[in-house]
Amino acid sequence: MSTSEHDLTERPREETTTERPGGTHPVNVGHLVMGVAFVGLVVVWGLVRSETVHLRDAGWILGLPWLAAGAAGLLATALRHRGAADQGSSGTMHGWQ
């Protein structure tokens, strides 16, 4: 085999994948919060529209989607930072994560 033929042969590529432990991806907390708020508002709208809930009697129900969204955001943030501490990360954030 000549050297020119040897140069044209394929060489195996090195694996450059970086797998995360557990096979999960980072959660975008902003998307999570707005998604929970949206779903909650749709549920409230459905309850009011079907006349299951009357706003005169239960106006407090409009605040529940925002409370649920805030709780989901706090929980996601706490779990993300706890996971970073378990892995020995310095806790610094690089851009929007």
C-alpha positions as semicolon CSV with decimal commas, in nm:
position;residue;x (nm);y (nm);z (nm)
1;M;0,000;0,000;0,000
2;S;0,146;0,335;-0,095
3;T;0,150;0,634;0,137
4;S;-0,110;0,823;-0,071
5;E;-0,357;0,536;-0,029
6;H;-0,281;0,519;0,342
7;D;-0,364;0,889;0,386
8;L;-0,708;0,843;0,228
9;T;-0,824;0,573;0,467
10;E;-1,073;0,671;0,734
11;R;-0,953;0,706;1,086
12;P;-1,188;0,639;1,375
13;R;-1,328;0,957;1,529
14;E;-1,279;1,025;1,895
15;E;-1,591;1,043;2,102
16;T;-1,649;1,400;2,219
17;T;-1,986;1,361;2,386
18;T;-2,027;1,487;2,739
19;E;-2,294;1,286;2,912
20;R;-2,470;1,423;3,215
21;P;-2,523;1,191;3,508
22;G;-2,878;1,063;3,516
23;G;-2,952;1,149;3,153
24;T;-3,143;1,469;3,233
25;H;-3,113;1,814;3,083
26;P;-3,117;2,147;3,267
27;V;-3,458;2,303;3,321
28;N;-3,523;2,654;3,194
29;V;-3,693;2,796;3,503
30;G;-3,849;3,089;3,317
31;H;-4,018;2,858;3,069
32;L;-4,136;2,633;3,350
33;V;-4,285;2,922;3,550
34;M;-4,467;3,074;3,253
35;G;-4,593;2,732;3,143
36;V;-4,737;2,656;3,486
37;A;-4,894;3,004;3,503
38;F;-5,047;2,963;3,156
39;V;-5,192;2,621;3,233
40;G;-5,329;2,752;3,564
41;L;-5,495;3,049;3,399
42;V;-5,650;2,823;3,134
43;V;-5,789;2,601;3,412
44;V;-5,931;2,905;3,596
45;W;-6,081;3,036;3,271
46;G;-6,240;2,695;3,208
47;L;-6,388;2,685;3,557
48;V;-6,533;3,035;3,523
49;R;-6,657;2,971;3,168
50;S;-6,834;2,650;3,272
51;E;-6,986;2,839;3,566
52;T;-6,835;2,593;3,811
53;V;-6,677;2,889;3,990
54;H;-6,830;3,236;4,015
55;L;-6,574;3,517;4,044
56;R;-6,799;3,718;4,277
57;D;-6,778;3,439;4,531
58;A;-6,425;3,317;4,466
59;G;-6,210;3,598;4,325
60;W;-5,913;3,455;4,515
61;I;-5,891;3,174;4,260
62;L;-5,724;3,412;4,012
63;G;-5,412;3,419;4,231
64;L;-5,368;3,042;4,246
65;P;-5,194;3,004;3,907
66;W;-4,936;3,267;4,006
67;L;-4,874;3,097;4,342
68;A;-4,835;2,758;4,172
69;A;-4,597;2,906;3,912
70;G;-4,386;3,070;4,183
71;A;-4,371;2,748;4,383
72;A;-4,266;2,552;4,072
73;G;-3,994;2,809;4,000
74;L;-3,859;2,799;4,354
75;L;-3,861;2,421;4,357
76;A;-3,683;2,396;4,020
77;T;-3,422;2,650;4,126
78;A;-3,359;2,477;4,458
79;L;-3,326;2,135;4,295
80;R;-3,093;2,268;4,025
81;H;-2,862;2,430;4,278
82;R;-2,873;2,124;4,503
83;G;-2,775;1,905;4,206
84;A;-2,486;2,138;4,120
85;A;-2,363;2,125;4,482
86;D;-2,378;1,744;4,480
87;Q;-2,157;1,734;4,171
88;G;-1,896;1,962;4,322
89;S;-1,972;2,261;4,099
90;S;-1,857;2,604;4,208
91;G;-2,214;2,730;4,173
92;T;-2,133;2,988;3,908
93;M;-2,379;3,039;3,626
94;H;-2,268;3,092;3,268
95;G;-2,540;3,273;3,070
96;W;-2,905;3,179;3,083
97;Q;-2,944;2,821;3,194
